[in-house]
Amino acid sequence: MIGFVAAISASLAVIILVVIASLIGFVQSIIPTTGLVKIDELTYRYNMQTPYVTRELLTDLVLTVGDMSISDRIKSYQTGCNYGFNTNEYEMTRIATFNYIATNQFFAGSYPVDNIKVVSQQDKMNSCYIDIHIFAEKEGENNE
């Protein structure tokens, strides 16, 4: 009898471990990546770890863009957030507006900051980002 109970307990423990491992995999798949990501030829997106822009985050963004050698091609910045999975549109619009004001104050005339962008996204954890719009490379330029 004791052996039977031990076997059932062991199999239940294995099932629980498998469920936990798959749950961790699911949660990691819906969490957005952070850092700078290339969206298309003229847009880069800096995904933020926290929803709110800080001076340290913007300084890190400027250093990252400088390391990529695209700082001389920047056309504008644009703050934005997505909503729908775990937050509502009103809350993310307020956060994006705060981020717009903080970003505009940080760049203070050196770069334009476009209007906020708030987009519905149902399949990932909602987050905020800063889009970096760049000018197209002129023909004949090499960045090698």
Contacts in CASP RR format, 6 or more apart in sequence:
PFRMAT RR
TARGET T0000
AUTHOR 0000-0000-0000
METHOD contacts of the structure
MODEL  1
MIGFVAAISASLAVIILVVIASLIGFVQSIIPTTGLVKIDELTYRYNMQT
PYVTRELLTDLVLTVGDMSISDRIKSYQTGCNYGFNTNEYEMTRIATFNY
IATNQFFAGSYPVDNIKVVSQQDKMNSCYIDIHIFAEKEGENNE
30 85 0 8 1.000
30 123 0 8 1.000
30 124 0 8 1.000
30 125 0 8 1.000
31 124 0 8 1.000
31 125 0 8 1.000
32 47 0 8 1.000
32 124 0 8 1.000
32 125 0 8 1.000
32 127 0 8 1.000
33 47 0 8 1.000
34 47 0 8 1.000
34 48 0 8 1.000
34 49 0 8 1.000
35 46 0 8 1.000
35 47 0 8 1.000
35 48 0 8 1.000
35 64 0 8 1.000
36 44 0 8 1.000
36 45 0 8 1.000
36 46 0 8 1.000
36 61 0 8 1.000
36 64 0 8 1.000
36 65 0 8 1.000
36 68 0 8 1.000
36 132 0 8 1.000
37 44 0 8 1.000
37 45 0 8 1.000
37 46 0 8 1.000
37 47 0 8 1.000
38 44 0 8 1.000
38 45 0 8 1.000
39 45 0 8 1.000
39 131 0 8 1.000
41 136 0 8 1.000
42 75 0 8 1.000
42 133 0 8 1.000
42 134 0 8 1.000
42 135 0 8 1.000
42 136 0 8 1.000
43 131 0 8 1.000
43 132 0 8 1.000
43 133 0 8 1.000
43 134 0 8 1.000
44 65 0 8 1.000
44 68 0 8 1.000
44 70 0 8 1.000
44 131 0 8 1.000
44 132 0 8 1.000
44 134 0 8 1.000
45 129 0 8 1.000
45 130 0 8 1.000
45 131 0 8 1.000
45 132 0 8 1.000
46 61 0 8 1.000
46 64 0 8 1.000
46 129 0 8 1.000
46 130 0 8 1.000
46 131 0 8 1.000
46 132 0 8 1.000
47 127 0 8 1.000
47 129 0 8 1.000
48 57 0 8 1.000
48 127 0 8 1.000
48 128 0 8 1.000
48 129 0 8 1.000
48 130 0 8 1.000
50 57 0 8 1.000
51 81 0 8 1.000
51 92 0 8 1.000
51 95 0 8 1.000
51 99 0 8 1.000
51 127 0 8 1.000
51 128 0 8 1.000
52 95 0 8 1.000
52 98 0 8 1.000
52 99 0 8 1.000
52 102 0 8 1.000
52 128 0 8 1.000
53 79 0 8 1.000
53 98 0 8 1.000
53 99 0 8 1.000
53 102 0 8 1.000
53 103 0 8 1.000
53 106 0 8 1.000
53 128 0 8 1.000
53 130 0 8 1.000
54 102 0 8 1.000
55 102 0 8 1.000
55 106 0 8 1.000
58 102 0 8 1.000
58 103 0 8 1.000
58 106 0 8 1.000
58 107 0 8 1.000
61 130 0 8 1.000
62 71 0 8 1.000
65 71 0 8 1.000
65 74 0 8 1.000
65 132 0 8 1.000
69 143 0 8 1.000
70 132 0 8 1.000
70 134 0 8 1.000
73 134 0 8 1.000
73 135 0 8 1.000
73 137 0 8 1.000
74 111 0 8 1.000
74 132 0 8 1.000
74 133 0 8 1.000
74 134 0 8 1.000
74 135 0 8 1.000
75 112 0 8 1.000
75 133 0 8 1.000
75 134 0 8 1.000
75 135 0 8 1.000
76 111 0 8 1.000
76 112 0 8 1.000
76 113 0 8 1.000
76 114 0 8 1.000
76 133 0 8 1.000
77 103 0 8 1.000
77 107 0 8 1.000
77 111 0 8 1.000
77 112 0 8 1.000
77 113 0 8 1.000
77 114 0 8 1.000
77 130 0 8 1.000
77 131 0 8 1.000
77 132 0 8 1.000
77 133 0 8 1.000
78 113 0 8 1.000
78 114 0 8 1.000
78 115 0 8 1.000
78 116 0 8 1.000
78 117 0 8 1.000
78 130 0 8 1.000
78 131 0 8 1.000
78 133 0 8 1.000
79 96 0 8 1.000
79 99 0 8 1.000
79 100 0 8 1.000
79 103 0 8 1.000
79 113 0 8 1.000
79 116 0 8 1.000
79 117 0 8 1.000
79 128 0 8 1.000
79 129 0 8 1.000
79 130 0 8 1.000
79 131 0 8 1.000
80 96 0 8 1.000
80 99 0 8 1.000
80 116 0 8 1.000
80 117 0 8 1.000
80 118 0 8 1.000
80 119 0 8 1.000
80 128 0 8 1.000
80 129 0 8 1.000
80 130 0 8 1.000
80 131 0 8 1.000
81 92 0 8 1.000
81 93 0 8 1.000
81 95 0 8 1.000
81 96 0 8 1.000
81 99 0 8 1.000
81 116 0 8 1.000
81 118 0 8 1.000
81 119 0 8 1.000
81 126 0 8 1.000
81 127 0 8 1.000
81 128 0 8 1.000
81 129 0 8 1.000
82 92 0 8 1.000
82 118 0 8 1.000
82 119 0 8 1.000
82 120 0 8 1.000
82 121 0 8 1.000
82 124 0 8 1.000
82 126 0 8 1.000
82 127 0 8 1.000
82 128 0 8 1.000
83 89 0 8 1.000
83 91 0 8 1.000
83 92 0 8 1.000
83 118 0 8 1.000
83 119 0 8 1.000
83 120 0 8 1.000
83 121 0 8 1.000
83 126 0 8 1.000
84 120 0 8 1.000
84 121 0 8 1.000
84 122 0 8 1.000
84 126 0 8 1.000
85 121 0 8 1.000
85 122 0 8 1.000
85 123 0 8 1.000
85 124 0 8 1.000
85 125 0 8 1.000
85 126 0 8 1.000
86 125 0 8 1.000
86 126 0 8 1.000
87 126 0 8 1.000
89 118 0 8 1.000
89 120 0 8 1.000
92 118 0 8 1.000
92 126 0 8 1.000
92 128 0 8 1.000
93 116 0 8 1.000
93 118 0 8 1.000
95 128 0 8 1.000
96 116 0 8 1.000
96 117 0 8 1.000
96 118 0 8 1.000
96 128 0 8 1.000
97 116 0 8 1.000
99 116 0 8 1.000
99 128 0 8 1.000
99 130 0 8 1.000
100 113 0 8 1.000
100 115 0 8 1.000
100 116 0 8 1.000
103 113 0 8 1.000
103 130 0 8 1.000
104 113 0 8 1.000
107 113 0 8 1.000
114 131 0 8 1.000
114 133 0 8 1.000
117 131 0 8 1.000
137 143 0 8 1.000
END
